Amino acid sequence: MDPQARAFTADAIDEALVRRLLAAQFPHWADLPLTPAEPQGWDNRTFRLGADMSVRLPSAASYVRQVEKEHRWLPLLAPQLPLPIPAPLARGAPGEGYPFYRRARLRCVQPR
């Protein structure tokens, strides 16, 4: 494992980090309102972005594989379920001091 990833702690995931990541990788969303979700989870740190999106960042390397699973399975499951399922809109890359791939945003979509 990369030494930066090993030394990284979930406490480093704050609004300033998310703003830097948005500005660097998704500038079209960088100026939207951003607020931490409450309560926070253990696997991810979540921030509300604008009116209907969220940014979720894995809090440790061991949770990164969940991002890959969500990106693969949520779009396939959503049309088959009777409730809204979050749809992945983008996936970011490590940067700005954040060492892990992340699910950049989710949006709740209505079932078909």
Secondary structure as GFF3:
##gff-version 3
##sequence-region A 1 112
A	DSSP	alpha_helix	3	7	.	.	.	ID=ss1
A	DSSP	three_ten_helix	10	12	.	.	.	ID=ss2
A	DSSP	alpha_helix	15	25	.	.	.	ID=ss3
A	DSSP	three_ten_helix	27	29	.	.	.	ID=ss4
A	DSSP	beta_strand	34	36	.	.	.	ID=ss5
A	DSSP	beta_strand	44	49	.	.	.	ID=ss6
A	DSSP	beta_strand	53	58	.	.	.	ID=ss7
A	DSSP	three_ten_helix	61	63	.	.	.	ID=ss8
A	DSSP	alpha_helix	64	77	.	.	.	ID=ss9
A	DSSP	three_ten_helix	78	80	.	.	.	ID=ss10
A	DSSP	beta_strand	85	92	.	.	.	ID=ss11
A	DSSP	beta_strand	102	109	.	.	.	ID=ss12
###
